[in-house]
Amino acid sequence: MRVSALEYFDRHAISWWLSNEERAERKRFGIAERLPTGHLNSSQVACVNHLEPARVDHELALTIARNLEPRVIEVRDTGEGGYVSFEWIGESNYLNEPGGHVRGANVTSLDALMRVTLDDKTLALLVIEWKYLESYGGKSVTHSSSGTDRVAIYPALIEAADSPLAPGEARRLFYEPYYQLARQTLLAARAVADPDSPESEWLHVHVIPEGNVRLRHRVKNAAPLLSGSTLKETWRSALKAPERYRVLGPSAVVPADAPAKWSG
């Protein structure tokens, strides 16, 4: 599993998350950046640890997909020789984001993606955001640390007639984790709207440990124009089709009685 995951990230030139200190240390000692972080609290590593076996095994992938969405009757190759894609950014720069189009770095990425068939024969994307110990404050993120006005990048997509986001002041979305969820929602919607995409439906799954109550609850002082007492309620209030978003714990995705080969 370790070998296959490293080979996959290397083959698709996907960046592993590194802290600034870790990146500087690796540069100092000549250690390759194309290796995972050494931090044990990495949500990216947690995602890969849970889903890498399913990427290369149809039976496991179908189990995962059905845990995410009970209507799934089949899983399909994502186009990369497996049933899960990591750090997926789409075939095109769907959000017109600056700074290149590199998976896992400086662009909206989905932690994981699966292509599935539902029981009514609809082809759908399961887009997955995986969290571990993250928590957020109430500070607005309308501007990046370099001064870039983030609101200016996305208004046309947010306010479009076919936007998946409910009408409202765009700036209400520029608080974490809602800013990230907004970009991922837009990416999923734009991907299925692509004429070359076989999918016509998408589902956004946020995997958050049950014990991370700070994230599962509404982030205090963030997105004051959104309503709800939990993360799930708050983000659903920002969607035209709230049923497309759900929150699950890792144990619901990979249950304790998962097939033995999950552990290798």
C-alpha positions, -999 to 999 in steps of 0.1 A, spaced: 0 0 0 28 24 9 46 17 -24 14 20 -46 4 53 -30 38 69 -34 40 57 -70 5 71 -77 14 106 -63 47 106 -82 31 94 -115 6 122 -115 30 149 -101 8 154 -70 22 176 -43 22 162 -7 13 187 20 43 200 40 45 225 67 68 255 60 93 243 86 93 208 71 98 222 36 127 243 47 143 214 66 140 191 36 156 218 14 184 222 39 192 185 40 184 177 4 154 155 12 129 151 -17 97 170 -14 78 142 -32 74 123 0 46 126 26 48 148 56 62 134 88 34 150 108 10 124 123 -19 149 122 -20 152 84 -55 149 70 -40 142 35 -22 112 49 -53 101 68 -73 102 36 -47 81 16 -44 56 45 -81 50 45 -88 50 7 -56 38 -11 -66 1 -7 -99 9 -24 -82 27 -52 -68 -6 -65 -95 -31 -55 -130 -31 -70 -146 -49 -40 -133 -25 -15 -141 5 -37 -177 -6 -40 -179 -10 -2 -166 25 3 -189 40 -23 -220 24 -9 -210 36 26 -208 71 11 -241 68 -9 -264 37 -5 -278 42 -40 -245 32 -56 -247 0 -76 -213 2 -94 -179 20 -92 -161 30 -124 -125 37 -132 -117 73 -126 -96 75 -157 -63 68 -139 -64 31 -137 -82 28 -103 -114 35 -85 -103 65 -64 -84 96 -75 -65 118 -50 -61 156 -51 -84 158 -82 -86 191 -99 -105 183 -131 -97 180 -167 -97 218 -171 -92 249 -150 -129 249 -143 -127 278 -117 -103 300 -138 -79 300 -109 -45 317 -113 -12 302 -102 -10 271 -125 -29 239 -125 -10 216 -103 -27 189 -82 -24 195 -45 -8 229 -47 -23 265 -50 -55 254 -67 -88 239 -56 -83 202 -52 -106 174 -40 -90 151 -15 -105 122 -33 -130 115 -61 -149 84 -72 -170 78 -103 -201 58 -96 -234 45 -111 -265 50 -91 -295 26 -89 -314 47 -115 -285 44 -139 -274 80 -133 -236 85 -135 -223 105 -106 -192 120 -90 -186 113 -53 -163 142 -42 -146 137 -8 -130 162 15 -112 145 44 -104 162 77 -86 150 108 -77 175 136 -85 208 117 -103 236 133 -109 272 122 -113 307 136 -138 333 125 -115 355 105 -125 365 69 -103 351 42 -113 375 14 -76 383 9 -47 359 8 -15 365 28 0 380 -4 -29 405 -7 -48 388 -36 -85 396 -35 -100 361 -35 -136 374 -39 -126 389 -73 -117 354 -86 -150 337 -81 -180 361 -83 -191 351 -118 -193 314 -107 -209 321 -74 -236 344 -89 -243 325 -121 -278 313 -127 -267 277 -127 -245 281 -96 -250 253 -70 -248 281 -43 -279 298 -30 -282 335 -39 -266 359 -15 -237 382 -8 -206 365 -21 -185 377 8 -206 356 32 -188 325 19 -152 338 25 -147 322 60 -131 288 66 -141 261 63 -170 275 41 -146 291 16 -130 257 9 -164 240 7 -177 267 -17 -147 262 -41 -151 224 -40 -189 227 -46 -183 249 -76 -156 225 -89 -180 195 -87 -208 214 -104 -186 227 -132 -171 192 -137 -205 176 -143 -216 205 -165 -186 199 -188 -201 185 -221 -173 159 -222 -182 146 -187 -203 114 -187 -216 123 -152 -248 143 -146 -249 143 -108 -225 149 -79 -225 144 -41 -201 162 -17 -190 141 13 -172 157 42 -154 131 63 -147 145 98 -139 123 129 -167 122 154 -143 134 181 -135 167 162 -165 185 177 -149 219 171 -152 214 134 -184 195 134 -201 224 153 -207 257 136 -175 278 135 -182 307 159 -181 342 143 -176 328 108 -199 334 79 -224 355 100 -249 356 71 -252 318 71 -276 300 94 -273 268 114 -258 254 147 -236 228 131 -212 227 102 -236 205 83 -266 228 89 -246 259 81 -232 248 48 -265 232 37 -281 267 42 -257 280 15 -267 254 -11 -296 253 -36 -297 215 -32 -286 209 4 -291 171 1 -260 169 -20 -238 176 10 -233 153 40 -209 148 69 -197 113 79 -171 100 103 -141 78 91 -157 48 109 -188 52 87 -166 52 56 -143 23 67 -162 4 94 -145 -18 120 -157 -50 102 -142 -40 68 -127 -68 48 -95 -81 63 -74 -72 32 -79 -35 41 -50 -39 64 -28 -54 37 
